[in-house]
Amino acid sequence: MTMTAAVPGCPVDESFDPLSPEFLADPHAAFTEPDRFDLHRPDADRHLAFGQGLHYCLGANLGKLEAQIAIAELARRYPDLALVPDQEFTFHANISFRGPQVLLVRVN
């Protein structure tokens, strides 16, 4: 289905894709280099992955624990695991889950 839309102050044409990474990029992002994965980011606790306030996810603590265990076990089993350099990332066209379609890693 195609329809014409007008967004004040924003030119829209047939190529407009509201789920594209360019559209979702926030020039006023909360983090410097928001597309870079950084476990040691000093303000990492400012993310909104589990919601906030009344809408905070009831399973957040379990999700955080599962991620902590999974990452620790992955690092234990593969201490030389590293991202393949110079890879181009393509992302799922889904605003609820913005993750790469493929993430290449190598084990030395």
BAKE-963322 format. One record per atom (N, C-alpha, C): residue number from 0; residue in three letters; x, y, z. Coordinates in nm, 4 decimals, padded with zeros to 6 digits. Layout:
BEGIN
resi|resn|xx|yy|zz
NUM|ala|X|Y|Z
...
//
This chain:
BEGIN
resi|resn|xx|yy|zz
0|met|00.0846|-00.1172|00.0000
0|met|00.0000|00.0000|00.0000
0|met|00.0890|00.1234|00.0000
1|thr|00.0593|00.2185|-00.0831
1|thr|00.1349|00.3424|-00.0930
1|thr|00.0414|00.4583|-00.0668
2|met|00.0920|00.5569|00.0066
2|met|00.0116|00.6749|00.0319
2|met|00.1015|00.7973|00.0388
3|thr|00.0462|00.9104|00.0118
3|thr|00.1196|01.0356|00.0179
3|thr|00.1092|01.0904|00.1593
4|ala|00.2235|01.1380|00.2085
4|ala|00.2241|01.1939|00.3436
4|ala|00.3038|01.3231|00.3439
5|ala|00.2704|01.4102|00.4356
5|ala|00.3444|01.5346|00.4519
5|ala|00.3954|01.5419|00.5948
6|val|00.5249|01.5618|00.6080
6|val|00.5864|01.5780|00.7393
6|val|00.6422|01.7195|00.7440
7|pro|00.5846|01.8072|00.8285
7|pro|00.6288|01.9467|00.8316
7|pro|00.7795|01.9581|00.8544
8|gly|00.8449|02.0345|00.7693
8|gly|00.9878|02.0584|00.7828
8|gly|01.0762|01.9438|00.7383
9|cys|01.0171|01.8394|00.6800
9|cys|01.0947|01.7226|00.6385
9|cys|01.0479|01.6784|00.5004
10|pro|01.1350|01.6904|00.4001
10|pro|01.0934|01.6471|00.2664
10|pro|01.0756|01.4956|00.2617
11|val|00.9651|01.4510|00.2055
11|val|00.9339|01.3084|00.1974
11|val|00.9058|01.2736|00.0516
12|asp|00.9682|01.1674|00.0021
12|asp|00.9389|01.1205|-00.1329
12|asp|00.9220|00.9684|-00.1291
13|glu|00.9186|00.9067|-00.2465
13|glu|00.8939|00.7618|-00.2543
13|glu|01.0021|00.6794|-00.1864
14|ser|01.1235|00.7353|-00.1731
14|ser|01.2333|00.6592|-00.1138
14|ser|01.2327|00.6647|00.0389
15|phe|01.1418|00.7405|00.0977
15|phe|01.1357|00.7557|00.2433
15|phe|01.1063|00.6218|00.3101
16|asp|01.1928|00.5817|00.4029
16|asp|01.1755|00.4566|00.4778
16|asp|01.1934|00.4874|00.6261
17|pro|01.0846|00.4937|00.7034
17|pro|01.0959|00.5311|00.8448
17|pro|01.1713|00.4290|00.9289
18|leu|01.2004|00.3114|00.8749
18|leu|01.2750|00.2114|00.9510
18|leu|01.4215|00.2047|00.9108
19|ser|01.4647|00.2928|00.8219
19|ser|01.6038|00.2890|00.7774
19|ser|01.6942|00.3433|00.8872
20|pro|01.8187|00.2937|00.8957
20|pro|01.9121|00.3443|00.9970
20|pro|01.9342|00.4948|00.9868
21|glu|01.9292|00.5499|00.8653
21|glu|01.9474|00.6935|00.8491
21|glu|01.8347|00.7715|00.9160
22|phe|01.7123|00.7207|00.9042
22|phe|01.5985|00.7888|00.9645
22|phe|01.6010|00.7731|01.1165
23|leu|01.6432|00.6558|01.1638
23|leu|01.6446|00.6295|01.3074
23|leu|01.7626|00.6942|01.3779
24|ala|01.8647|00.7363|01.3032
24|ala|01.9812|00.7997|01.3641
24|ala|01.9385|00.9295|01.4316
25|asp|01.9836|00.9496|01.5519
25|asp|01.9461|01.0671|01.6298
25|asp|02.0650|01.1621|01.6376
26|pro|02.0551|01.2791|01.5734
26|pro|02.1674|01.3725|01.5786
26|pro|02.1925|01.4251|01.7200
27|his|02.0965|01.4089|01.8078
27|his|02.1098|01.4520|01.9468
27|his|02.1167|01.3297|02.0383
28|ala|02.1839|01.2249|01.9933
28|ala|02.1904|01.0989|02.0676
28|ala|02.2474|01.1207|02.2070
29|ala|02.2033|01.0356|02.2987
29|ala|02.2477|01.0454|02.4373
29|ala|02.3942|01.0081|02.4534
30|phe|02.4472|00.9272|02.3615
30|phe|02.5837|00.8784|02.3743
30|phe|02.6697|00.9286|02.2590
31|thr|02.7984|00.9509|02.2856
31|thr|02.8901|00.9753|02.1762
31|thr|02.9155|00.8415|02.1092
32|glu|02.9232|00.8399|01.9796
32|glu|02.9403|00.7175|01.9010
32|glu|02.8365|00.6109|01.9409
33|pro|02.7075|00.6412|01.9254
33|pro|02.6038|00.5481|01.9696
33|pro|02.6014|00.4153|01.8939
34|asp|02.6595|00.4089|01.7735
34|asp|02.6603|00.2845|01.6977
34|asp|02.7770|00.1937|01.7347
35|arg|02.8646|00.2389|01.8248
35|arg|02.9807|00.1589|01.8653
35|arg|02.9488|00.0854|01.9947
36|phe|02.9719|-00.0462|01.9970
36|phe|02.9508|-00.1271|02.1167
36|phe|03.0666|-00.1033|02.2121
37|asp|03.0388|-00.0528|02.3310
37|asp|03.1440|-00.0198|02.4269
37|asp|03.1008|-00.0655|02.5655
38|leu|03.1591|-00.1765|02.6117
38|leu|03.1250|-00.2291|02.7440
38|leu|03.1683|-00.1357|02.8567
39|his|03.2630|-00.0484|02.8298
39|his|03.3173|00.0388|02.9336
39|his|03.2686|00.1823|02.9218
40|arg|03.1601|00.2024|02.8496
40|arg|03.1029|00.3369|02.8335
40|arg|03.0659|00.3883|02.9731
41|pro|03.1155|00.5060|03.0127
41|pro|03.0922|00.5522|03.1502
41|pro|02.9457|00.5810|03.1835
42|asp|02.8649|00.6108|03.0837
42|asp|02.7243|00.6441|03.1096
42|asp|02.6298|00.5389|03.0506
43|ala|02.6746|00.4133|03.0475
43|ala|02.5955|00.3061|02.9860
43|ala|02.4623|00.2839|03.0558
44|asp|02.4504|00.3259|03.1797
44|asp|02.3252|00.3058|03.2529
44|asp|02.2135|00.4012|03.2094
45|arg|02.2408|00.4893|03.1145
45|arg|02.1401|00.5839|03.0658
45|arg|02.0559|00.5295|02.9513
46|his|02.0766|00.4048|02.9107
46|his|02.0011|00.3501|02.7984
46|his|01.8550|00.3258|02.8384
47|leu|01.7692|00.3069|02.7385
47|leu|01.6266|00.2830|02.7631
47|leu|01.5830|00.1446|02.7158
48|ala|01.6748|00.0499|02.7123
48|ala|01.6447|-00.0818|02.6574
48|ala|01.5294|-00.1517|02.7294
49|phe|01.5135|-00.1290|02.8573
49|phe|01.4070|-00.1957|02.9324
49|phe|01.2945|-00.0999|02.9706
50|gly|01.2872|00.0128|02.9073
50|gly|01.1820|00.1089|02.9379
50|gly|01.2208|00.1954|03.0554
51|gln|01.1212|00.2651|03.1095
51|gln|01.1491|00.3554|03.2198
51|gln|01.0214|00.3799|03.2981
52|gly|01.0351|00.4017|03.4257
52|gly|00.9220|00.4360|03.5111
52|gly|00.8142|00.3288|03.5132
53|leu|00.6901|00.3698|03.4958
53|leu|00.5760|00.2797|03.4982
53|leu|00.5864|00.1701|03.3926
54|his|00.6536|00.1987|03.2837
54|his|00.6644|00.1047|03.1726
54|his|00.7918|00.0213|03.1786
55|tyr|00.8580|00.0183|03.2939
55|tyr|00.9811|-00.0597|03.3078
55|tyr|00.9489|-00.2087|03.2980
56|cys|01.0300|-00.2804|03.2248
56|cys|01.0078|-00.4224|03.1979
56|cys|01.0186|-00.5057|03.3254
57|leu|00.9177|-00.5891|03.3511
57|leu|00.9194|-00.6753|03.4700
57|leu|01.0301|-00.7809|03.4627
58|gly|01.0697|-00.8188|03.3430
58|gly|01.1739|-00.9195|03.3264
58|gly|01.3127|-00.8619|03.3081
59|ala|01.3295|-00.7332|03.3343
59|ala|01.4586|-00.6675|03.3102
59|ala|01.5721|-00.7322|03.3892
60|asn|01.5515|-00.7587|03.5157
60|asn|01.6593|-00.8170|03.5970
60|asn|01.6985|-00.9551|03.5463
61|leu|01.6007|-01.0345|03.5079
61|leu|01.6309|-01.1666|03.4525
61|leu|01.7050|-01.1523|03.3196
62|gly|01.6618|-01.0627|03.2343
62|gly|01.7285|-01.0396|03.1065
62|gly|01.8725|-00.9939|03.1245
63|lys|01.8952|-00.9047|03.2203
63|lys|02.0316|-00.8576|03.2477
63|lys|02.1187|-00.9704|03.3005
64|leu|02.0631|-01.0530|03.3891
64|leu|02.1386|-01.1659|03.4440
64|leu|02.1725|-01.2662|03.3345
65|glu|02.0760|-01.2979|03.2484
65|glu|02.1006|-01.3917|03.1386
65|glu|02.2101|-01.3391|03.0453
66|ala|02.2048|-01.2111|03.0133
66|ala|02.3064|-01.1514|02.9259
66|ala|02.4435|-01.1541|02.9923
67|gln|02.4486|-01.1242|03.1200
67|gln|02.5755|-01.1251|03.1941
67|gln|02.6371|-01.2650|03.1950
68|ile|02.5555|-01.3656|03.2196
68|ile|02.6042|-01.5041|03.2207
68|ile|02.6489|-01.5463|03.0808
69|ala|02.5692|-01.5147|02.9800
69|ala|02.6021|-01.5548|02.8425
69|ala|02.7322|-01.4902|02.7948
70|ile|02.7492|-01.3619|02.8213
70|ile|02.8706|-01.2926|02.7774
70|ile|02.9922|-01.3440|02.8533
71|ala|02.9785|-01.3669|02.9839
71|ala|03.0902|-01.4206|03.0631
71|ala|03.1297|-01.5596|03.0143
72|glu|03.0322|-01.6437|02.9839
72|glu|03.0619|-01.7795|02.9361
72|glu|03.1244|-01.7758|02.7973
73|leu|03.0757|-01.6894|02.7113
73|leu|03.1330|-01.6739|02.5778
73|leu|03.2795|-01.6300|02.5876
74|ala|03.3071|-01.5331|02.6743
74|ala|03.4446|-01.4851|02.6932
74|ala|03.5327|-01.5938|02.7541
75|arg|03.4773|-01.6756|02.8432
75|arg|03.5545|-01.7836|02.9046
75|arg|03.5897|-01.8903|02.8020
76|arg|03.4930|-01.9282|02.7198
76|arg|03.5157|-02.0344|02.6213
76|arg|03.6015|-01.9890|02.5039
77|tyr|03.5886|-01.8629|02.4655
77|tyr|03.6607|-01.8102|02.3490
77|tyr|03.7324|-01.6807|02.3875
78|pro|03.8424|-01.6901|02.4609
78|pro|03.9102|-01.5685|02.5081
78|pro|03.9665|-01.4817|02.3945
79|asp|03.9881|-01.5394|02.2778
79|asp|04.0421|-01.4622|02.1653
79|asp|03.9343|-01.4177|02.0672
80|leu|03.8088|-01.4258|02.1052
80|leu|03.6984|-01.3858|02.0180
80|leu|03.7093|-01.2371|01.9848
81|ala|03.6950|-01.2036|01.8581
81|ala|03.7039|-01.0639|01.8153
81|ala|03.6142|-01.0424|01.6941
82|leu|03.5680|-00.9204|01.6774
82|leu|03.4902|-00.8863|01.5587
82|leu|03.5804|-00.8888|01.4360
83|val|03.5265|-00.9337|01.3253
83|val|03.5984|-00.9271|01.1988
83|val|03.6071|-00.7797|01.1608
84|pro|03.7278|-00.7292|01.1333
84|pro|03.7407|-00.5858|01.1024
84|pro|03.6798|-00.5487|00.9674
85|asp|03.6447|-00.4231|00.9565
85|asp|03.5968|-00.3624|00.8314
85|asp|03.4710|-00.4268|00.7754
86|gln|03.3858|-00.4827|00.8577
86|gln|03.2619|-00.5397|00.8054
86|gln|03.1552|-00.4314|00.7961
87|glu|03.0686|-00.4464|00.6979
87|glu|02.9566|-00.3553|00.6792
87|glu|02.8352|-00.4152|00.7500
88|phe|02.7686|-00.3372|00.8329
88|phe|02.6535|-00.3867|00.9067
88|phe|02.5235|-00.3509|00.8354
89|thr|02.4343|-00.4464|00.8261
89|thr|02.2979|-00.4219|00.7814
89|thr|02.2077|-00.4576|00.8987
90|phe|02.1038|-00.3790|00.9181
90|phe|02.0199|-00.3954|01.0356
90|phe|01.8804|-00.4435|00.9996
91|his|01.8188|-00.5130|01.0940
91|his|01.6804|-00.5562|01.0771
91|his|01.5921|-00.4317|01.0644
92|ala|01.4960|-00.4359|00.9779
92|ala|01.4028|-00.3243|00.9602
92|ala|01.2898|-00.3374|01.0612
93|asn|01.3228|-00.3163|01.1877
93|asn|01.2276|-00.3357|01.2955
93|asn|01.2630|-00.2364|01.4054
94|ile|01.1736|-00.1468|01.4391
94|ile|01.2052|-00.0471|01.5405
94|ile|01.2021|-00.1045|01.6818
95|ser|01.1457|-00.2225|01.7007
95|ser|01.1438|-00.2839|01.8327
95|ser|01.2739|-00.3572|01.8636
96|phe|01.3419|-00.4043|01.7600
96|phe|01.4692|-00.4753|01.7781
96|phe|01.5652|-00.4282|01.6716
97|arg|01.6540|-00.3392|01.7085
97|arg|01.7500|-00.2876|01.6102
97|arg|01.8820|-00.3582|01.6331
98|gly|01.8979|-00.4689|01.5649
98|gly|02.0210|-00.5452|01.5747
98|gly|02.0735|-00.5784|01.4369
99|pro|02.2034|-00.6058|01.4289
99|pro|02.2591|-00.6399|01.2983
99|pro|02.2045|-00.7720|01.2471
100|gln|02.1878|-00.7816|01.1160
100|gln|02.1414|-00.9078|01.0556
100|gln|02.2506|-01.0124|01.0640
101|val|02.3754|-00.9709|01.0499
101|val|02.4913|-01.0615|01.0571
101|val|02.5997|-00.9918|01.1376
102|leu|02.6630|-01.0663|01.2272
102|leu|02.7750|-01.0144|01.3051
102|leu|02.8871|-01.1178|01.2941
103|leu|02.9897|-01.0825|01.2168
103|leu|03.1000|-01.1756|01.1934
103|leu|03.2047|-01.1621|01.3022
104|val|03.2436|-01.2765|01.3594
104|val|03.3481|-01.2791|01.4622
104|val|03.4527|-01.3821|01.4217
105|arg|03.5680|-01.3707|01.4830
105|arg|03.6727|-01.4694|01.4561
105|arg|03.7325|-01.5142|01.5894
106|val|03.7847|-01.6355|01.5872
106|val|03.8528|-01.6911|01.7028
106|val|03.9944|-01.7224|01.6591
107|asn|04.0920|-01.6629|01.7243
107|asn|04.2319|-01.6868|01.6873
107|asn|04.2797|-01.8210|01.7389
//
